Amino acid sequence: MLDSECISSNDSFQRKNSAASGAGDGREHAAVEREMDLVGKPTGEATAMTERTSEQASESQEKSAARPPKEAQAKSGEESAVETTGRSRGARQDFTVGSIPKHLITFAVPLFLGNALQAAYNTVDSIWVGRYLGSQGLAAVSVSGPVIFALVALVMGIGMATTTLVAQYSGAGQPDMVKRTIATSGGLMLLLGIILSLLGVFLRTPILLLINTPPDVLDMASGYLGVFMAGLLAMFFYNGFSAIMRGLGDSRTPLVYLAYATVLNIILDPFMIFGWGPFPEMGVAGAALATVIAQAVSGILGIRYMVRSGLVKLDRSLLALDGFIAKKLFTIGLPAGVQQVVVSMGMLTLTSIVNRFGSAVMAAFGVGGRLDQFAFMPAMSVGLSVTALVGQNLGAGLHERVKKTVKWAAYLTVGITSVVSLVVLVMPGVLISIFNSEPGVLIEGAAYLRIVGSAYVPYALMFMLSGVLRGAGDTVPSMFISLVTLWLVRIPVAAYLSGLMGSRGIWLAIAISPVIGASLNYAYFRSGRWKNKTVVSSRSVPQPSTEAES
């Protein structure tokens, strides 16, 4: 559900691209970008800069006259969206105007449904495997999850950075930069996907042994992991497409394609697990293959949509590595990717501790994690919505809308997650029994949900606040907070308490860490430093022929 380094400089292309955008475009763009530099500056400094740039502001009058005012855009959000992105279907939303709670809800609902469908990939696998292949098969699928997450964590950072850049450039009215971001992101994901896929296939068994995978689970886990990693690019294609569309304010189109893929996965699972019809019996590996095929379908549909919408072209530019954009993606994405790596390494270490207690506890841990995914989905969806809203409004310099966005997001996050937490605490055994009915798994799983479910609200607030910081392009603090909460709180506490309380000590450590994480995120948010991290500035686009003008 993430990034490394291979950046090609392309300054000549950037200068040519900027110069070709029209007469006087450089001066106009520079004026707009100087206005973006005012974002987050103290009042006195901002006033001084405004006075210094008053002469240059007149140079952009022609451009301003050609654009409709915000009031007019408010009356025709879809039309302005098409103008900004070059798309023809009007799916993109302009978050710089209109009702903030309405934007949050209408954008978050498709994201929630999409997250639910994406979680359904693995959940359906777990249900089929757990019900018909037993706790060992379920443990094999469960232990593979953290390994997959660890190997793809860095590319997830690239995806997060793509959403941030696309949102801010879109809010600032720079469609060319949006397209350059899309092309560079695609090229990086392809390159990293190939490398990580090869590493995952050849190193899967050593990694599983490293995290203390029991011998009776090892072969099945290795088979599942091998198939999944071989098809890793399929997952990257869809996730990259989804990240781009979120930045453009479109959460509905990815949902539609994901729905197709989910239905396909559900249909294929029994055929490939049990060998129905022309398919051979593959066991847990068949569950992985069904998921890979479904992900490939959603990824191909996403690419086709972007081609038809004019966002990309099926030529060399589709995978072009623009050095300037790549640097921005790594500046934002590397900390986000490292954060995900930290999280994944922490999960692997925690899984290693869990594995010492046998397959029943492993299965309960895996099922509990699947249910956590669904419990966190409302908060994660709101967090992704916040990233898009904050990104667009910061790109447009609308600070008051950013403050209101955070306020409404907090209300939604806490309210919805409180209800979810109550449901989980009231009926933990019923929820676990959906996946497996073995007594040992039921007892351990119910204990997990009772303890971890009590910490869902702090988890939710952590997701939401991280979304705010991502929207601003300020991903370093979240990285350090993840480092602290996982490696200084969760892992040591789990290791210590597991010796005193058994598996219950591990569950308690998992519940304690988000309380610390949410508190640290809130403290940094209150500092206001993230407001000055907007990535759209006078340095965001190389200026054409500046030497000649001087």
C-alpha positions in Angstrom: 0.0 0.0 0.0 6.0 3.2 -1.3 10.1 5.3 -3.0 14.1 5.2 -4.0 16.2 7.4 -6.3 16.8 7.6 -10.0 16.4 11.2 -11.2 17.2 12.4 -14.7 17.8 16.2 -15.1 15.8 17.7 -17.9 16.4 21.4 -17.6 16.4 22.0 -21.3 13.0 20.4 -21.7 11.7 22.5 -18.8 12.9 25.8 -20.5 11.5 24.7 -23.9 8.2 23.7 -22.3 7.9 27.0 -20.5 9.0 29.1 -23.5 6.4 27.4 -25.7 3.5 28.3 -23.4 3.0 31.7 -25.1 4.3 35.2 -25.3 4.9 36.9 -22.0 4.0 33.7 -20.1 7.3 33.8 -18.1 6.5 37.3 -16.7 3.0 36.4 -15.9 3.9 33.1 -14.3 6.6 34.8 -12.2 4.1 37.3 -11.0 1.7 34.5 -10.0 4.4 32.6 -8.3 5.5 35.7 -6.3 2.0 35.9 -5.0 2.3 32.2 -3.9 5.4 33.2 -1.9 3.1 35.3 0.3 1.5 32.1 1.6 2.2 31.6 5.3 4.4 34.8 5.7 3.9 37.2 8.6 1.7 40.2 7.8 4.4 42.8 7.7 6.6 40.7 5.4 3.7 39.9 3.2 2.8 43.6 2.9 6.3 44.6 2.0 6.4 41.9 -0.7 3.1 43.0 -2.0 4.5 46.6 -2.4 7.7 45.4 -4.0 5.8 43.4 -6.6 3.0 46.0 -7.4 4.7 46.9 -10.7 5.0 43.3 -11.8 1.4 42.6 -10.9 0.2 44.8 -13.8 2.0 42.4 -16.2 -0.5 39.7 -15.4 -3.6 41.9 -16.0 -4.2 40.3 -19.4 -4.1 36.8 -17.8 -6.4 37.8 -15.0 -8.9 39.3 -17.4 -9.0 36.1 -19.4 -9.8 34.1 -16.3 -13.3 34.2 -14.6 -13.4 35.6 -11.1 -13.8 33.2 -8.2 -17.5 34.2 -7.9 -18.0 33.0 -11.5 -16.0 29.9 -10.9 -18.3 29.1 -8.0 -21.3 29.1 -10.3 -19.6 26.7 -12.7 -17.0 24.6 -10.8 -17.0 21.8 -13.3 -16.4 24.1 -16.3 -13.5 25.8 -14.6 -12.1 22.4 -13.7 -12.1 21.4 -17.3 -10.4 24.6 -18.3 -7.7 24.1 -15.6 -6.8 20.5 -16.3 -7.7 20.1 -20.0 -10.2 17.3 -19.2 -13.5 16.9 -20.9 -15.7 15.2 -18.4 -15.7 17.8 -15.6 -15.0 15.2 -12.9 -12.4 17.4 -11.2 -13.6 19.5 -8.2 -12.5 23.0 -7.4 -12.0 23.0 -3.6 -11.1 26.7 -3.5 -14.8 27.7 -3.6 -18.1 26.3 -2.2 -19.1 24.6 1.0 -16.1 23.0 2.8 -18.1 20.3 4.7 -19.9 19.4 1.4 -16.6 19.1 -0.4 -15.2 16.9 2.4 -18.2 14.6 2.5 -18.7 14.3 -1.3 -15.0 13.7 -1.8 -14.5 11.4 1.1 -17.5 9.1 0.4 -16.1 7.7 -2.9 -12.7 7.4 -1.2 -14.2 5.5 1.6 -16.0 3.1 -0.8 -12.7 2.8 -2.7 -10.7 2.0 0.4 -13.4 -0.5 1.4 -13.1 -2.2 -2.0 -9.3 -2.1 -1.9 -9.4 -3.7 1.5 -11.8 -6.2 0.2 -9.1 -7.6 -2.1 -7.2 -9.0 0.9 -10.3 -9.5 3.0 -12.0 -11.8 0.5 -8.7 -13.7 0.2 -8.6 -14.1 4.0 -12.2 -15.3 4.2 -11.8 -17.9 1.5 -8.5 -19.1 2.9 -9.5 -18.9 6.6 -12.8 -20.8 6.1 -11.5 -23.5 3.8 -7.8 -23.8 4.3 -7.7 -23.4 8.0 -5.7 -21.2 10.5 -2.4 -22.1 8.8 -3.5 -20.8 5.5 -4.9 -17.7 7.1 -1.7 -17.2 9.0 0.3 -17.5 5.7 -1.8 -14.7 4.2 -1.6 -12.6 7.3 2.2 -12.8 7.7 2.6 -11.8 4.1 0.9 -8.5 4.6 3.6 -6.7 6.5 6.3 -8.0 4.1 4.4 -6.6 1.1 3.9 -3.3 2.9 7.6 -3.1 3.7 8.7 -3.7 0.1 6.3 -1.2 -1.4 6.4 1.5 1.3 8.7 3.9 -0.6 6.6 3.9 -3.7 3.6 4.9 -1.5 5.6 8.0 -0.7 5.8 8.9 -4.4 2.0 8.5 -4.6 1.4 10.8 -1.7 3.8 13.4 -3.1 2.0 13.1 -6.5 -1.3 14.0 -4.9 0.2 17.0 -3.1 1.9 18.4 -6.2 -1.1 17.8 -8.5 -3.4 19.5 -5.9 -1.2 22.5 -5.4 -0.4 23.1 -9.1 -4.1 22.6 -9.9 -5.1 25.1 -7.2 -2.5 27.6 -8.6 -3.9 27.3 -12.1 -0.8 25.5 -13.7 -2.1 22.7 -15.9 1.3 22.2 -17.6 2.9 21.5 -14.3 0.1 19.0 -13.5 0.9 17.1 -16.7 4.7 17.2 -16.0 4.0 15.8 -12.5 1.9 13.0 -13.9 4.5 11.9 -16.4 7.4 12.0 -14.0 5.5 10.1 -11.3 4.5 7.4 -13.8 8.1 7.0 -14.9 9.4 6.7 -11.3 6.7 4.2 -10.3 7.5 2.0 -13.2 11.2 2.0 -12.5 10.8 1.4 -8.8 8.1 -1.2 -9.4 10.4 -3.4 -11.5 13.2 -3.2 -9.0 11.0 -4.0 -6.0 9.2 -6.8 -7.8 12.5 -8.6 -8.5 13.7 -8.0 -4.9 10.4 -9.4 -3.5 10.4 -12.5 -5.6 14.0 -13.5 -4.9 14.2 -12.5 -1.2 10.7 -13.5 0.0 11.8 -16.7 1.8 14.8 -15.1 3.7 12.5 -12.2 4.8 9.9 -14.7 6.1 12.5 -16.6 8.0 13.9 -13.3 9.4 10.5 -12.5 11.0 10.2 -16.0 12.7 7.6 -17.4 10.4 6.7 -20.9 11.7 7.8 -23.9 9.6 4.2 -25.1 9.1 3.3 -21.7 7.5 6.5 -20.9 5.6 5.8 -22.7 2.3 2.3 -21.3 1.9 3.4 -17.8 2.9 6.3 -18.0 0.4 4.0 -19.1 -2.4 1.5 -16.3 -1.7 4.2 -13.7 -1.4 6.0 -14.8 -4.6 2.9 -14.5 -6.8 1.9 -11.1 -5.3 5.4 -9.6 -5.7 5.6 -10.8 -9.3 2.5 -8.8 -10.1 3.5 -5.7 -8.0 3.4 -3.3 -11.0 -0.3 -4.0 -11.3 -0.9 -2.5 -7.9 1.4 0.5 -8.6 -0.5 1.3 -11.8 -3.8 1.7 -10.0 -2.4 3.4 -7.0 -0.6 5.9 -9.2 -3.8 6.7 -11.1 -5.8 7.0 -7.9 -3.2 9.5 -6.4 -3.4 11.7 -9.5 -7.1 11.8 -9.6 -7.3 12.6 -5.9 -5.1 15.7 -6.5 -7.4 16.8 -9.3 -10.4 16.4 -6.9 -11.8 13.3 -8.6 -12.5 10.5 -6.2 -15.3 8.9 -8.2 -13.6 7.6 -11.3 -11.0 5.5 -9.4 -13.9 4.1 -7.3 -15.8 2.8 -10.5 -12.7 1.0 -11.8 -11.9 -0.4 -8.4 -15.4 -1.8 -8.2 -14.9 -3.7 -11.4 -11.7 -5.1 -10.2 -13.1 -6.1 -6.8 -16.0 -8.1 -8.4 -13.5 -9.8 -10.6 -11.3 -10.7 -7.6 -14.3 -12.2 -5.8 -15.2 -14.3 -8.8 -11.7 -15.5 -9.5 -10.7 -16.4 -5.9 -12.5 -19.8 -5.6 -11.6 -20.8 -9.2 -7.9 -20.3 -8.5 -7.8 -21.4 -4.8 -9.6 -24.7 -5.4 -8.9 -25.3 -9.1 -12.4 -25.0 -10.4 -13.0 -25.4 -14.1 -9.8 -25.0 -16.3 -7.7 -23.6 -13.5 -5.2 -25.7 -11.4 -5.6 -25.9 -7.7 -3.2 -23.3 -6.3 -4.2 -22.8 -2.6 -3.1 -19.5 -1.1 -1.0 -18.7 -4.1 -4.3 -18.7 -6.2 -5.7 -16.1 -3.9 -2.7 -13.9 -4.6 -3.0 -14.5 -8.4 -6.7 -13.5 -8.4 -5.8 -10.3 -6.6 -3.0 -9.5 -9.0 -5.2 -10.0 -12.1 -7.9 -7.8 -10.6 -5.4 -5.0 -9.8 -4.1 -5.2 -13.3 -7.6 -4.6 -14.7 -8.1 -1.6 -12.5 -4.7 -0.2 -13.4 -5.2 -0.6 -17.2 -8.7 1.0 -17.0 -7.1 4.0 -15.1 -4.4 4.5 -17.7 -7.0 4.3 -20.5 -9.1 7.0 -18.7 -6.2 9.4 -18.4 -5.3 8.9 -22.1 -8.9 9.6 -23.2 -9.1 12.6 -20.9 -6.0 14.2 -22.3 -4.0 14.0 -19.1 -1.4 11.7 -20.7 -0.3 10.6 -24.1 0.8 7.1 -25.2 4.2 8.2 -26.3 7.6 8.8 -24.7 6.3 11.6 -22.6 4.1 9.1 -20.7 7.1 7.9 -18.7 9.3 11.1 -19.0 11.5 11.8 -16.0 11.5 15.6 -15.5 14.4 16.4 -13.2 12.7 19.4 -11.6 9.5 17.6 -10.8 11.4 14.4 -9.7 13.2 16.5 -7.2 9.9 17.9 -5.8 8.4 14.4 -5.7 11.4 13.1 -3.7 11.5 16.1 -1.4 7.9 15.4 -0.4 7.7 11.7 -1.1 11.0 10.6 0.5 10.0 11.5 4.0 6.5 10.1 3.4 8.1 7.0 2.0 10.5 6.7 4.9 7.6 7.1 7.2 5.9 4.2 5.5 9.1 2.2 5.7 9.3 2.9 9.4 5.7 1.8 9.8 6.3 -1.4 7.8 9.6 -2.2 9.6 7.7 -1.7 12.9 4.9 -4.0 11.7 7.5 -6.6 10.6 9.1 -6.4 14.0 5.8 -6.6 15.8 4.8 -9.6 13.6 8.0 -11.3 14.6 7.0 -10.9 18.3 3.5 -12.1 17.5 4.8 -15.2 15.6 6.4 -16.5 18.8 2.9 -17.3 20.2 1.9 -19.7 17.4 -0.5 -19.8 14.4 -3.7 -19.1 16.3 -2.3 -15.8 17.7 -0.9 -15.0 14.2 -4.3 -15.6 12.6 -6.0 -13.5 15.3 -3.5 -10.7 14.7 -4.1 -10.9 10.9 -7.9 -10.9 11.3 -7.7 -8.0 13.8 -5.6 -6.0 11.3 -8.1 -6.6 8.5 -10.9 -5.3 10.7 -8.8 -2.4 11.8 -8.5 -1.5 8.1 -12.3 -1.1 7.8 -12.5 0.7 11.1 -9.9 3.3 10.0 -11.4 3.8 6.6 -13.6 6.7 7.4 -10.7 8.6 9.1 -8.3 7.6 6.3 -10.8 8.8 3.7 -11.2 12.1 5.5 -7.4 12.4 5.7 -7.0 11.9 2.0 -9.8 14.4 1.4 -8.0 16.9 3.7 -4.8 16.5 1.7 -6.6 17.5 -1.6 -8.5 20.4 0.0 -5.5 21.8 1.9 -3.3 21.4 -1.1 -5.6 23.2 -3.5 -6.4 26.0 -1.0 -2.8 26.5 0.0 -1.9 26.6 -3.7 -4.5 29.4 -4.2 -3.3 31.2 -1.0 -6.7 30.8 0.8 -5.6 30.3 4.4 -9.0 30.8 6.0 -10.5 28.0 4.0 -7.6 25.8 5.2 -8.4 26.5 8.8 -12.1 25.7 8.3 -11.2 22.5 6.4 -9.2 21.2 9.4 -12.0 22.1 11.8 -14.7 20.3 9.8 -12.4 17.3 9.2 -11.8 16.9 13.0 -15.6 16.9 13.6 -16.2 14.3 11.0 -13.3 12.1 12.0 -14.1 12.0 15.7 -17.8 11.6 15.2 -17.7 8.7 12.7 -14.8 6.8 14.4 -16.5 7.0 17.8 -19.5 5.1 16.4 -17.2 2.5 14.7 -15.2 2.0 17.9 -18.4 1.4 19.9 -19.6 -1.3 17.4 -16.2 -3.1 17.6 -16.1 -3.1 21.4 -19.7 -4.4 21.6 -19.4 -7.4 19.2 -15.7 -8.4 18.8 -16.4 -12.1 18.7 -19.0 -11.8 16.0 -16.6 -9.9 13.8 -13.8 -12.4 14.2 -16.1 -15.3 13.5 -16.6 -13.9 9.9 -13.1 -15.0 9.1 -12.5 -18.1 11.3 -14.4 -20.1 13.9 -11.6 -21.9 15.6 -11.8 -21.4 19.4 -8.2 -20.2 19.8 -8.5 -17.6 17.0 -11.9 -16.4 18.4 -10.5 -15.8 21.9 -7.4 -14.1 20.8 -9.1 -12.0 18.1 -11.8 -10.8 20.5 -9.2 -9.8 23.1 -7.3 -7.9 20.3 -10.4 -5.9 19.3 -11.4 -5.1 22.8 -8.0 -3.5 23.6 -7.1 -2.0 20.2 -10.7 -0.8 19.5 -10.5 1.5 22.4 -7.8 3.5 20.7 -9.5 4.0 17.3 -10.3 7.7 17.9 -6.6 8.7 18.5 -5.7 6.7 15.5 -8.3 8.6 13.5 -7.0 12.0 14.6 -3.5 11.0 13.7 -4.6 10.1 10.1 -6.5 13.4 9.7 -3.6 15.6 11.0 -1.1 13.7 8.8 -3.4 14.5 5.8 -3.2 18.2 6.7 0.6 18.1 6.7 0.8 16.1 3.4 -1.4 18.7 1.8 1.1 21.4 2.7 4.0 19.3 1.5 5.4 19.1 5.1 6.0 15.4 5.5 9.2 15.3 7.6 7.5 15.8 11.0 5.1 12.9 10.4 8.1 10.7 9.6 9.8 11.5 12.9 6.5 11.1 14.8 6.1 7.6 13.3 9.6 6.8 14.3 9.0 7.8 17.9 5.6 6.1 18.3 6.7 2.8 16.7 10.3 2.4 17.8 10.3 4.2 21.1 6.8 3.2 22.2 5.0 0.3 20.4 7.9 -2.1 19.8 9.7 -1.8 23.2 6.4 -1.8 25.1 5.2 -4.9 23.1 8.4 -6.7 23.7 8.3 -6.0 27.4 4.6 -6.6 28.1 4.5 -9.8 26.0 6.9 -11.3 28.5 4.6 -10.3 31.3 1.1 -10.7 29.8 1.6 -12.8 26.7 -0.3 -11.7 23.6 -2.4 -9.3 25.6 0.7 -7.2 26.3 1.2 -6.8 22.5 -2.4 -5.7 22.0 -2.0 -3.1 24.8 1.2 -1.7 23.2 -0.6 -1.3 19.9 -3.3 0.7 21.7 -0.9 3.0 23.6 1.1 4.2 20.6 -1.6 6.1 18.7 -2.3 8.2 21.8 1.3 9.4 21.8 1.3 9.8 18.0 -1.9 11.9 17.9 -0.6 14.1 20.7 2.6 14.8 18.9 0.9 15.5 15.6 -1.5 17.9 17.3 1.4 19.7 19.0 3.1 20.3 15.7 -0.1 21.3 13.9 -0.7 23.9 16.6 2.8 25.3 16.0 1.7 26.5 12.6 5.1 25.7 11.0 3.5 23.6 8.3 1.8 26.7 6.8 5.2 27.8 5.4 5.9 24.5 3.6 3.8 25.1 0.5 5.7 23.6 -2.4 4.3 26.0 -5.1 6.6 29.0 -5.0 8.7 31.2 -7.2 11.1 28.3 -7.4 8.5 25.8 -8.5 8.9 26.3 -12.2 12.2 27.2 -14.0 11.8 30.6 -15.7 12.4 30.9 -19.4 15.2 33.1 -20.8 15.7 35.1 -17.5 19.2 36.1 -18.6 17.9 37.8 -21.7 15.3 39.8 -19.8 17.8 41.0 -17.2 
